[in-house]
Amino acid sequence: MAEQILPAAADTPLWRIRLRLLDDKVRSNWALFVQTKIGLIGLGIIVFYLLLVVAYPVLMNTVWSPAVYDPVIGFDHSQTSQPAPPSIKHPLGTDPLGRDVLSQLMASTRSEFMLGVFAALVTVIVATSVGAVSAYFGGAIDMLFMRLADLMIMMPIISLLVVLGGFHNIGLLELGLVIGVLSGFGTAAVVVKSQALGVKVNPYVEAARSAGGSHFHIITKHIVPSLLPLSFLYMMFTVTAAIFSEATLSYLGLLDTRTSWGLMIRTTQSAGYLLQLRDFWWLILPPSLSITLLCSAFYLVGRGLDEVVNPRLRRL
């Protein structure tokens, strides 16, 4: 029996073995994640807004007329007065410029996700690279990166973005890059570096060094993969910061974007309806609640992932 099993195991491709191990790890981590109710709540909210992202182009190409439902130049001439309250034709009403609020909300959701994901990816790349290099080499390199991280932690991000917006028209990509770099060089880099210090002394790292592995090979093949779960945890918190920053800059008129939740609030404020919540609730509640819910959702998912990634909180 053993002679029949061993050859079969030896003939199994290495990629299939790795895929099976990855599948087992994902299943075990998912089982831990579903035990955190707050994580599931956050994930449910994210899925809801992702459905809005998917539904928007479908509605624009099949049901909605761009002349009426375009989030920027659309206008409903059948309405005698603007803003119009919610109706069958406009489930969330129209804004002071006669544009459909629901179409603006759905179109802005795509921009929020693009910004958040881009900023999060930059954070993962920067934090993982800085933390791994700083822990591996130590000395002057470690001191330089950590002092830079201390500077980033003390820096007020919103104030810096406001100043940058005064000198240069900031787009979504520029905003995501700035937030990702600031977050990656800040708290995330410090935490990832502390995790990398523990990985650095593992036997397989010492074995790779003794076998003549280059610094680049050891960092990329042995240290970085162990840091990615923690980096992805901080990726969730970066998405929250990116969405909040975008809303703030759009409201102040400092962001070059076609449509966003912050711009919806700015339009309401410019028309003088911001404080008339009881009579014109559809102008302020949809974008405000969306900002709050989506930021909270990524934070809740991050807290749920913390109980999976953090060994002190992990439920065995």
C-alpha positions in Angstrom: 0.0 0.0 0.0 2.8 2.5 0.9 4.6 1.7 -2.4 1.4 2.6 -4.3 0.8 5.9 -2.4 4.4 7.3 -2.4 4.8 7.3 -6.2 1.4 9.0 -6.6 2.5 11.7 -4.1 5.8 12.1 -5.8 4.2 12.6 -9.2 1.9 15.4 -7.9 2.9 18.7 -9.5 4.4 21.2 -7.1 1.9 23.9 -8.2 -1.0 21.6 -7.3 0.4 21.0 -3.8 0.9 24.7 -3.2 -2.6 25.4 -4.5 -4.0 22.8 -2.1 -2.2 24.3 0.9 -3.4 27.7 -0.1 -6.9 26.5 -0.3 -6.7 24.9 3.1 -5.3 28.1 4.6 -8.0 30.3 3.0 -10.7 27.9 4.3 -9.3 28.0 7.8 -8.9 31.8 7.8 -12.4 32.2 6.4 -13.8 30.0 9.1 -12.2 32.3 11.7 -13.4 35.5 9.9 -17.0 34.4 9.8 -17.0 34.1 13.6 -16.4 37.9 13.8 -19.9 39.4 13.3 -18.6 42.9 12.8 -16.4 41.6 9.9 -19.4 40.0 8.2 -21.5 43.2 8.6 -18.7 45.2 7.0 -18.4 42.7 4.2 -22.1 42.8 3.6 -22.1 46.6 3.2 -19.1 46.4 0.8 -20.9 43.9 -1.3 -24.0 46.1 -1.4 -22.0 49.0 -2.8 -20.2 46.8 -5.2 -23.6 45.8 -6.6 -24.3 49.5 -7.2 -21.0 49.7 -9.1 -22.0 46.8 -11.3 -25.6 47.9 -11.8 -24.8 51.5 -12.8 -23.5 50.8 -16.4 -26.2 48.2 -16.9 -28.9 50.7 -16.1 -27.3 53.4 -18.2 -27.2 51.1 -21.2 -30.6 49.5 -20.9 -33.1 51.6 -18.8 -31.8 55.1 -18.2 -31.5 57.8 -20.8 -28.1 59.6 -20.5 -29.9 62.9 -21.3 -31.8 62.5 -18.0 -29.7 60.3 -15.8 -26.1 61.4 -16.7 -24.6 62.3 -13.3 -23.1 65.5 -14.6 -25.1 66.9 -17.6 -28.4 65.0 -17.1 -31.5 67.0 -16.6 -35.2 66.1 -16.3 -37.3 68.7 -18.2 -40.5 67.1 -17.0 -40.0 68.3 -13.5 -41.5 71.8 -12.9 -39.3 72.6 -10.0 -35.9 71.6 -8.8 -34.9 69.9 -6.5 -37.7 67.4 -7.0 -38.6 64.9 -4.2 -38.3 61.1 -4.6 -40.6 59.5 -7.2 -40.9 56.4 -9.3 -38.8 58.0 -12.0 -36.3 59.3 -9.5 -36.2 57.0 -6.4 -33.9 59.5 -4.6 -35.2 62.7 -6.2 -33.2 65.2 -8.1 -30.6 67.8 -6.9 -30.9 71.6 -7.3 -29.4 71.3 -10.8 -32.1 68.8 -11.9 -29.8 65.8 -11.9 -30.9 62.4 -10.6 -29.4 61.8 -7.2 -29.4 58.0 -7.5 -27.4 58.0 -10.7 -24.9 60.4 -9.1 -24.7 58.1 -6.0 -24.0 55.0 -8.1 -21.5 56.7 -10.4 -19.6 58.1 -7.5 -19.4 54.7 -5.8 -17.2 53.5 -8.7 -14.8 56.4 -8.1 -14.7 55.7 -4.4 -13.7 52.1 -4.9 -11.1 52.9 -7.5 -9.5 55.5 -5.2 -9.7 53.2 -2.1 -8.2 50.2 -3.9 -5.4 52.1 -5.5 -4.4 53.8 -2.3 -4.6 50.5 -0.5 -2.3 48.8 -3.0 0.2 51.6 -2.7 0.1 51.2 1.0 0.7 47.5 0.9 3.7 47.9 -1.5 5.3 50.7 0.5 4.7 49.3 4.0 5.8 45.8 3.1 8.9 47.0 1.3 9.9 49.5 4.0 9.2 47.1 6.9 11.1 44.2 5.3 14.1 46.2 4.3 14.3 48.1 7.6 14.1 44.9 9.6 16.5 42.9 7.5 19.4 45.4 7.2 18.9 47.3 10.4 21.5 50.0 11.3 21.4 53.3 9.4 18.8 52.1 7.0 16.4 51.1 9.8 17.0 54.4 11.6 16.4 56.4 8.4 13.1 54.6 7.6 11.8 54.7 11.1 12.5 58.4 11.5 10.7 59.0 8.3 7.8 56.9 9.6 7.7 59.0 12.7 7.5 62.1 10.5 4.6 60.7 8.5 2.7 59.7 11.6 2.9 63.2 13.0 1.9 64.8 9.7 -1.8 66.0 9.4 -2.8 64.3 6.2 -5.9 66.4 5.5 -4.1 69.7 6.1 -1.3 68.6 3.8 -3.8 67.6 1.1 -5.6 71.0 1.4 -2.2 72.8 0.9 -1.4 70.6 -2.1 -4.8 71.2 -3.6 -4.2 74.9 -3.4 -1.1 74.6 -5.5 -2.1 71.9 -7.9 -5.3 70.3 -9.2 -5.4 66.9 -7.5 -7.0 64.0 -9.3 -8.1 60.7 -8.0 -4.9 58.9 -8.9 -2.7 61.7 -7.4 -4.8 61.6 -4.2 -4.6 57.8 -4.0 -0.8 57.9 -4.5 -0.3 60.5 -1.8 -2.5 58.7 0.7 -0.9 55.4 -0.1 2.6 56.7 0.4 1.8 58.6 3.6 0.0 55.5 5.0 2.7 53.1 3.9 5.5 55.1 5.4 3.5 55.7 8.6 2.0 53.4 11.2 1.8 50.5 8.7 5.5 50.5 8.1 6.3 50.5 11.9 3.9 47.6 12.6 5.1 45.6 9.5 8.7 46.1 10.5 8.1 44.7 14.0 6.5 41.6 12.4 9.5 41.3 10.1 11.9 41.3 13.0 10.3 38.0 14.1 10.4 36.5 10.6 14.0 37.5 10.1 15.2 35.1 12.9 13.3 32.0 11.6 15.3 29.0 10.8 14.4 28.9 7.1 15.7 32.5 6.7 19.0 31.5 8.3 19.1 28.5 6.1 18.6 30.6 3.0 21.3 33.0 4.1 23.7 30.1 4.7 23.0 28.6 1.3 24.2 31.8 -0.3 20.9 33.4 -1.1 21.1 37.1 -2.1 19.5 39.8 0.0 16.9 40.4 -2.6 16.0 36.7 -2.8 15.7 36.4 1.0 13.6 39.5 1.3 11.2 38.8 -1.6 10.9 35.0 -1.2 11.1 34.4 2.5 10.3 37.6 4.5 7.7 39.5 2.3 5.2 36.6 2.0 5.0 36.3 5.8 4.3 40.0 6.0 1.5 40.3 3.4 -1.4 39.2 5.7 -0.6 42.0 8.1 -0.1 44.5 5.2 -3.5 43.6 3.8 -5.0 44.3 7.2 -3.7 47.8 7.1 -4.9 48.1 3.5 -8.5 48.1 4.8 -7.8 51.0 7.1 -6.2 52.9 4.2 -9.4 52.6 2.1 -11.3 54.3 4.9 -8.8 57.2 5.0 -8.9 57.5 1.2 -12.7 57.7 1.0 -12.9 60.3 3.9 -10.1 62.4 2.4 -11.7 62.4 -1.0 -15.0 63.5 0.4 -13.3 66.3 2.3 -11.4 67.6 -0.7 -14.4 67.4 -3.0 -16.5 69.3 -0.5 -13.8 72.0 -0.4 -13.6 72.1 -4.2 -9.9 71.0 -4.3 -10.3 67.7 -6.1 -10.4 67.3 -9.9 -13.1 64.7 -10.4 -16.2 64.3 -12.5 -18.5 63.2 -9.7 -18.2 62.1 -6.1 -20.1 61.9 -2.9 -18.3 65.0 -1.6 -19.3 66.9 -4.7 -22.9 66.0 -4.1 -22.7 67.5 -0.6 -21.0 70.6 -2.0 -23.7 71.1 -4.6 -26.3 70.9 -1.8 -24.4 73.4 0.3 -23.9 75.8 -2.6 -27.6 75.9 -3.3 -28.4 76.6 0.3 -30.1 73.3 1.2 -27.5 71.8 3.5 -29.3 72.8 6.7 -32.8 72.0 5.5 -32.6 68.3 6.3 -36.2 67.8 7.2 -37.6 69.2 3.9 -34.8 68.2 1.5 -33.4 65.0 3.1 -32.7 63.3 -0.2 -30.0 65.8 -1.0 -27.8 65.3 2.0 -28.6 61.8 3.5 -27.6 59.5 0.5 -24.1 60.8 0.1 -23.5 61.4 3.8 -24.7 57.9 4.8 -22.7 56.4 1.9 -19.5 58.0 3.1 -20.2 56.9 6.7 -21.3 53.3 5.8 -18.5 52.5 3.4 -15.8 53.9 5.7 -17.3 52.0 8.6 -17.5 48.8 6.4 -13.8 48.7 5.6 -13.0 49.5 9.2 -15.2 46.6 10.4 -13.6 44.2 7.9 -10.2 45.3 9.1 -11.2 44.6 12.7 -12.5 41.2 11.6 -9.2 40.5 9.8 -7.3 41.6 12.8 -8.7 38.6 14.8 -7.4 36.3 11.9 -4.0 37.9 11.4 -3.1 38.9 15.0 -1.8 35.9 16.9 -2.9 37.3 20.2 -6.5 37.6 19.0 -6.6 34.6 16.8 -9.0 31.9 17.9 -7.4 28.5 17.4 
